[in-house]
Amino acid sequence: MGAKSGAEYVERLNAEPREVWIHGQRVEGKISEHPAFRNVIESMAKLYDMQCDPALRDEMTYEEGDRRYGLSWLVPRTRDDLVRRGRMMQRWARATFGMMGRTSDYLNVAITAMSQASAYFAGNHPSYAENIQAYYEYARDRDLTLTHTLIAPQVNRSVSVGKLQDPYIAARVVEKNSRGVVIRGARLLATQGPIADEILVFPSTVLRNTEEDAPYSFAFAIPSSTPGLRYICRESFDYGRSHFDHPLGSRFEEMDAIVVFDDVLVPWDRIFLLEDAERCNQLHQATHAVVHMTYQVMHKNIAKCEFLLGLAESLVDAIGIAQFQHVKEKVAEIILALETMKAFLRASEADAELDEYGVMTPAWAPLNAARNLFPKTYPRLVEIIQQLGASGLMAIPTEADWNADIRRDLERFLQGRNIDAFHRLKLFRLAWDASLSSFGSRQVLYERFFFGDPVRMYGALYDSYDKTEYVSRVKAFLDGDAQ
């Protein structure tokens, strides 16, 4: 099959029913027609359609044999390959203003990297190396849309999941038989879970290497339609309103879901790691999957900064506040964030090297710095939008108000410095949806914890960063002074 179209994406979702619960009801019929998922599925379909656009063919896909595949499945062997794949990521990210954190390229590059590091999986069992390689080819050939889940339910974080009173709260192995491994319990969370073809159930990085943690240590992939697999969704932030009222939420609401495993059978050929906590903990680093995933995330983050810069300057221009120094300072903060992220990305490309598996891998140090910085940066950028819009972000009548008898009032009192009331209202509703709505607030929380607990991430950065050279310079200076 190779690179799929938007229509093929939608058709496959509808053809493979999955158990999805939202607002107290199970989703029945075509999921593409359900109000909570219809719009985001349409947005995803548009991304896939870009792969089939003749004008974008070489930018979005690559040819191998007699097929063309989505470029996010490419194994980069050179810096040119890496940058080419990055341009594809950039185009998708800009199409959504970076507001969709789980576009397919995020996990596609992870599976691609892991498939090349098959020797790592063989260290657990030889067949697992074959499984990850075969799964990469299977997913690439069908251009699967993937979601993933990593975290155990937050019941009592003062003890390991193996010491909880109920051993089946966190997803764990129930039994192993001739057909595969049976899993029971739950995981948090799966973003885009209900609208993905398959789910990757990968290890968290907090497993203790003890006998009691072994049943919770695994990595596998199964279809979302697998019997016993259940998605329980949070409240939808797409409230069925128009693009005028909720310009972002009505397009890019990805949905997050709890994942329940009700004695789910995972076939042996879908197991990548099993009951090896140490190997599970090192999976993303040892295979360099996290490096390629972070490289993809950087394109999303840059697109978000670009969007917020354009939004901020539009607000400034609309209400005539560019002359104030504090306004310039605030917009300059967004410029600094944008250029900093771009510099991190460029550095990772310039210093990219072939890894031990023959994959051209971006430099980790700048990407690691960027992924630690952005969770603190993004909330500040959103705060700037709030400060620039101020009370104007509360004076945002709806589309229904605009079409009512009070329209003359709105035309008079909501006009801007050089913009009519209609377009000013659309602009301020966009700023509200980016910074204050349920959708916008979720984006802030999402970025705060994108790669996990930021305090633990800072600690990991401190522990892993080689500081020896810089300490030696200071020591040499002090020793020289003493002489």
C-alpha positions in Angstrom: 0.0 0.0 0.0 2.6 2.6 1.0 1.7 6.2 1.8 -2.1 6.5 2.4 -4.6 9.2 1.6 -7.0 10.9 4.0 -9.9 8.9 2.6 -8.0 5.6 3.3 -7.2 6.7 6.8 -10.9 7.4 7.5 -12.1 4.2 5.8 -9.7 2.1 7.9 -10.9 3.7 11.1 -14.5 3.0 10.3 -13.8 -0.6 9.1 -12.1 -1.6 12.4 -14.5 -0.9 15.3 -12.9 -0.3 18.6 -14.3 0.0 22.1 -14.4 3.8 22.9 -16.3 5.4 25.7 -17.0 9.1 26.0 -19.5 11.2 28.0 -20.9 8.0 29.5 -21.7 6.3 26.3 -20.0 3.8 24.0 -19.2 5.1 20.5 -21.4 3.3 18.1 -21.3 3.4 14.3 -18.6 5.2 12.3 -16.2 6.9 14.6 -15.5 9.5 11.9 -19.1 10.7 12.3 -19.0 11.0 16.1 -19.1 14.7 17.2 -16.1 14.3 19.5 -13.8 12.9 16.8 -15.2 14.1 13.5 -13.2 17.3 13.2 -9.9 16.0 14.4 -10.2 13.0 12.1 -10.8 15.5 9.2 -7.6 17.4 10.3 -5.6 14.1 10.3 -7.0 13.2 6.9 -5.8 16.5 5.5 -2.3 15.7 6.7 -2.4 12.3 4.9 -3.8 14.0 1.8 -0.6 16.1 1.6 1.3 12.8 0.9 -0.9 12.3 -2.2 -0.6 15.9 -3.5 1.5 15.7 -6.7 3.1 19.1 -5.9 4.3 17.8 -2.5 5.1 14.2 -3.5 8.9 14.4 -3.2 8.6 16.5 0.0 6.2 14.2 1.8 7.2 10.7 0.5 10.1 8.6 -0.6 10.4 5.8 -3.1 11.8 2.3 -2.3 11.3 -0.5 -4.7 8.0 0.0 -6.5 6.3 1.9 -3.7 6.2 5.3 -2.2 6.1 5.6 1.6 5.5 8.4 4.0 8.8 10.2 4.6 8.6 9.8 8.4 9.3 6.0 7.8 12.6 6.8 6.1 15.7 5.4 7.8 18.1 8.4 7.5 21.6 7.4 6.4 22.9 10.8 5.7 22.5 14.4 7.0 20.5 15.1 3.8 18.2 12.3 4.6 17.7 13.7 8.1 17.0 17.2 7.0 14.7 16.0 4.2 12.7 14.1 6.8 12.7 17.2 9.0 11.2 19.3 6.2 8.3 16.9 6.0 7.8 17.2 9.8 7.9 20.9 9.5 5.2 21.0 6.9 2.8 18.8 9.0 3.6 20.9 12.1 2.9 24.2 10.4 -0.4 22.8 9.0 -1.6 22.4 12.6 0.3 25.3 14.1 2.0 22.7 16.3 -1.3 22.2 18.2 -1.4 18.4 17.4 1.4 16.8 19.4 0.7 13.3 18.2 0.7 13.6 14.5 1.8 10.2 13.0 5.5 11.2 12.4 6.2 11.3 16.2 5.8 7.5 16.7 6.8 6.6 13.1 10.3 7.8 13.7 10.4 5.9 17.0 9.5 2.6 15.4 11.9 3.3 12.6 14.8 3.8 15.0 13.9 0.8 17.1 13.8 -1.5 14.0 17.4 -0.6 13.2 18.4 -1.3 16.8 17.0 -4.8 16.7 20.1 -6.2 18.4 19.0 -4.4 21.6 15.7 -6.4 21.6 17.6 -9.6 20.9 19.3 -9.2 24.2 15.9 -10.0 25.8 15.0 -12.8 23.3 16.2 -13.4 19.7 12.7 -13.5 18.4 12.0 -10.0 19.7 14.6 -8.6 17.2 12.7 -10.3 14.4 9.4 -8.9 15.8 10.5 -5.3 15.9 11.9 -5.4 12.4 8.8 -7.1 11.0 6.6 -4.6 12.8 8.4 -1.7 11.2 7.8 -3.1 7.8 4.2 -3.9 8.5 3.5 -0.4 9.9 5.4 1.3 7.1 3.8 -0.7 4.3 0.3 0.2 5.7 1.2 3.7 6.8 -0.4 2.9 10.2 -1.5 5.6 12.5 -0.1 4.9 15.9 -0.7 6.0 19.5 1.2 4.9 22.6 0.8 4.7 26.3 3.5 4.7 29.0 2.3 5.7 32.4 0.6 3.6 35.2 -2.5 5.0 36.9 -1.7 7.5 39.7 -3.0 5.6 42.7 -0.1 5.7 45.2 3.1 7.0 43.8 5.0 6.5 47.0 5.3 2.8 46.2 6.0 0.9 43.1 3.1 -0.5 41.0 4.0 -4.0 42.2 3.3 -3.1 45.8 -0.2 -1.6 45.3 -3.0 -3.5 47.1 -4.6 -4.4 43.8 -1.8 -5.8 41.6 -3.9 -5.4 38.4 -4.4 -1.6 38.6 -1.3 -1.0 36.5 -1.3 -3.1 33.3 0.6 -6.3 33.9 1.1 -9.8 32.6 -1.6 -12.3 33.8 -0.3 -15.3 32.0 1.7 -16.6 29.1 0.4 -19.3 26.8 1.1 -20.8 23.4 -0.8 -17.9 21.6 0.8 -15.0 23.5 0.8 -12.9 26.6 -2.4 -11.9 28.5 -2.4 -8.3 29.9 -4.8 -7.0 32.6 -5.0 -3.5 34.1 -4.7 0.1 32.8 -2.4 2.7 31.5 -2.4 6.5 31.3 -2.8 8.1 28.8 -3.2 7.5 25.0 -3.4 10.7 23.1 -5.3 10.1 19.9 -5.9 6.6 21.1 -9.5 6.3 19.7 -8.5 7.5 16.3 -5.3 5.4 15.8 -5.0 2.1 14.0 -2.7 0.6 16.7 -1.4 1.3 20.1 2.2 0.9 21.2 2.3 -0.2 24.9 5.8 0.8 25.8 7.6 0.8 29.2 7.8 3.8 31.5 11.2 4.8 32.8 10.4 4.3 36.5 10.5 0.5 36.7 12.6 -0.9 39.5 14.6 -3.9 38.5 13.0 -6.3 41.0 11.2 -9.6 40.7 7.9 -8.0 41.6 8.2 -5.4 38.8 8.9 -8.0 36.1 5.2 -8.6 35.2 4.9 -4.8 34.5 7.9 -4.8 32.2 7.0 -5.1 28.5 6.8 -3.5 25.1 4.3 -4.5 22.5 1.9 -3.3 19.8 -1.7 -4.3 19.0 -4.6 -3.0 16.9 -7.0 -0.6 18.6 -9.7 -3.1 17.7 -8.2 -5.9 19.8 -10.8 -7.6 22.0 -10.7 -6.5 25.6 -8.9 -3.2 24.8 -11.0 -0.2 25.9 -10.5 3.5 25.6 -12.1 5.7 28.2 -12.0 9.4 27.1 -11.9 12.6 29.0 -14.5 15.3 28.2 -14.1 16.5 24.7 -12.8 20.1 24.2 -14.5 20.2 20.8 -17.9 21.4 21.9 -19.5 21.2 18.5 -19.1 24.9 17.9 -18.1 26.6 14.7 -14.6 27.3 13.5 -15.5 31.0 14.2 -16.2 30.3 17.9 -13.5 27.7 18.6 -11.0 28.0 15.7 -8.4 25.6 17.3 -10.6 23.3 19.4 -12.9 22.6 16.5 -10.0 21.4 14.4 -7.2 20.0 16.5 -8.7 18.5 19.6 -6.7 15.2 19.8 -8.4 13.6 22.7 -6.7 11.8 25.6 -7.9 8.4 26.9 -7.3 6.0 29.7 -6.4 2.6 28.3 -8.0 -0.5 29.9 -6.7 -4.0 29.2 -9.4 -6.5 30.1 -7.4 -9.7 29.7 -6.1 -8.7 26.3 -4.2 -11.3 24.4 -1.0 -10.0 22.8 0.3 -12.5 20.1 4.0 -13.5 20.5 4.9 -11.9 17.2 3.8 -8.5 18.6 6.1 -8.7 21.7 9.2 -6.6 21.6 10.4 -6.8 25.2 9.1 -8.9 28.1 9.9 -9.1 31.9 13.2 -7.3 31.6 12.9 -4.1 33.6 16.4 -2.9 33.1 16.1 -3.3 29.3 12.7 -1.6 29.4 14.1 1.4 31.3 16.8 1.9 28.7 14.7 1.3 25.6 14.3 4.8 24.3 17.8 5.9 25.0 19.6 2.7 23.9 17.8 2.6 20.6 18.1 6.4 20.1 14.3 6.5 19.6 14.0 9.4 22.0 16.5 11.4 19.9 14.5 11.0 16.8 11.2 11.7 18.6 12.6 14.8 20.2 13.8 15.9 16.7 10.2 15.6 15.5 9.0 17.5 18.6 11.3 20.4 17.8 9.5 21.0 14.6 6.2 21.1 16.5 7.6 23.5 19.1 9.0 25.8 16.4 5.6 25.8 14.6 4.0 26.7 17.9 6.4 29.6 18.5 5.8 30.8 15.0 2.1 30.7 15.5 2.2 32.5 18.8 4.5 35.2 17.4 2.1 35.8 14.5 -0.8 35.9 16.9 0.9 38.3 19.3 1.9 40.7 16.6 -1.6 40.6 15.1 -3.1 41.5 18.5 -0.5 44.3 18.9 -1.4 45.7 15.5 -5.1 45.3 15.9 -5.4 47.5 19.0 -2.5 49.8 18.4 -0.1 49.0 21.3 3.2 48.6 19.5 4.5 51.9 20.8 4.7 50.7 24.4 8.1 49.4 25.6 6.6 46.6 27.7 4.7 45.3 24.7 7.8 45.2 22.6 9.6 43.4 25.4 6.9 40.7 25.6 6.8 40.1 21.8 10.6 40.0 21.8 10.4 37.1 24.4 8.5 35.1 21.8 11.1 36.0 19.2 13.8 34.8 21.5 12.0 31.5 22.1 11.5 30.9 18.4 15.1 31.6 17.5 16.4 29.6 20.4 14.4 26.5 19.3 15.5 27.0 15.7 19.2 27.2 16.8 18.8 24.0 18.9 17.3 22.2 15.9 20.1 23.5 13.5 22.8 22.4 16.0 21.3 18.9 16.2 21.4 18.6 12.4 24.9 20.1 12.0 26.4 17.7 14.6 24.4 14.7 13.5 26.4 11.4 13.3 25.8 7.8 12.3 25.0 5.8 15.4 26.2 2.2 16.1 23.2 0.9 14.0 24.1 2.9 10.9 21.3 5.5 11.4 22.1 9.2 11.0 21.1 10.5 14.4 20.8 14.2 15.4 23.1 15.4 18.2 21.4 14.7 21.5 22.8 17.5 23.7 21.0 20.5 21.9 17.8 18.4 21.6 17.9 17.4 25.3 18.5 21.0 26.3 15.5 22.1 24.1 13.1 19.5 25.5 14.0 20.6 29.1 13.6 24.3 28.2 10.3 24.3 26.3 8.0 23.0 29.2 8.9 26.3 31.0 8.9 28.4 27.9 5.5 27.6 26.4 3.4 28.6 29.5 5.2 31.9 29.5 4.4 32.5 25.8 0.7 31.7 26.5 0.8 34.1 29.4 2.1 36.8 27.0 -0.9 36.3 24.8 -3.1 36.7 27.8 -1.3 39.9 28.9 -1.5 41.4 25.4 -5.1 40.6 24.9 -6.1 41.5 28.5 -9.8 42.2 28.9 -10.3 42.0 25.2 -10.1 38.3 25.6 -13.3 38.4 27.6 -15.1 40.7 25.1 -15.6 37.9 22.5 -19.2 37.4 21.5 -20.0 34.3 19.5 -20.9 33.8 15.9 -24.5 33.6 16.9 -24.2 37.1 18.4 -22.7 38.4 15.2 -25.6 37.1 13.2 -28.2 38.5 15.7 -29.9 41.9 15.8 -27.1 43.3 18.0 -24.6 43.1 15.1 -24.6 46.9 14.7 -23.4 47.3 18.2 -20.6 44.8 17.7 -19.6 46.5 14.4 -19.3 49.8 16.3 -17.7 48.7 19.6 -15.4 45.9 18.6 -13.6 47.5 15.7 -9.8 47.8 16.0 -7.2 50.4 15.0 -7.0 49.2 11.4 -9.3 46.2 11.4 -13.1 45.9 11.2 -15.1 44.3 14.0 -15.7 41.0 12.3 -12.0 40.2 11.7 -11.0 41.6 15.1 -13.5 39.3 16.8 -12.2 36.3 14.9 -8.7 37.3 15.9 -9.5 37.6 19.6 -11.5 34.4 19.6 -8.4 32.7 18.2 -6.2 34.2 20.9 -8.7 33.1 23.5 -8.7 29.5 22.2 -4.9 29.5 22.2 -4.6 30.8 25.8 -7.7 30.6 27.9 -10.2 28.0 26.6 -10.2 24.3 27.7 -8.3 23.5 24.5 -5.7 26.2 25.2 -5.3 25.2 28.9 -4.8 21.6 27.9 -2.0 22.6 25.5 -0.2 24.3 28.4 -0.5 21.2 30.7 0.5 19.0 27.7 3.7 20.9 27.1 4.6 21.1 30.9 4.7 17.3 31.0 5.4 16.4 27.4 8.4 14.2 28.2 7.5 13.5 31.8 8.1 15.1 35.2 10.2 18.3 34.5 12.1 18.0 37.8 13.1 14.4 37.1 14.1 15.5 33.6 16.3 18.2 35.0 17.9 15.7 37.3 18.5 13.3 34.5 20.1 16.1 32.5 22.4 16.9 35.4 23.4 13.3 35.9 24.0 12.5 32.2 25.7 15.7 31.0 29.5 15.4 30.9 30.8 18.3 32.9 34.4 16.9 33.3 36.1 19.2 30.8 34.7 22.4 32.3 35.6 21.3 35.9 39.1 20.5 34.7 39.5 24.0 33.2 38.5 25.6 36.5 40.9 23.3 38.4 43.7 24.0 36.0 43.2 27.7 36.4 43.2 27.4 40.2 46.2 25.2 40.2 48.1 27.6 38.0 47.2 30.5 40.3 48.5 28.6 43.3 51.8 28.1 41.6 
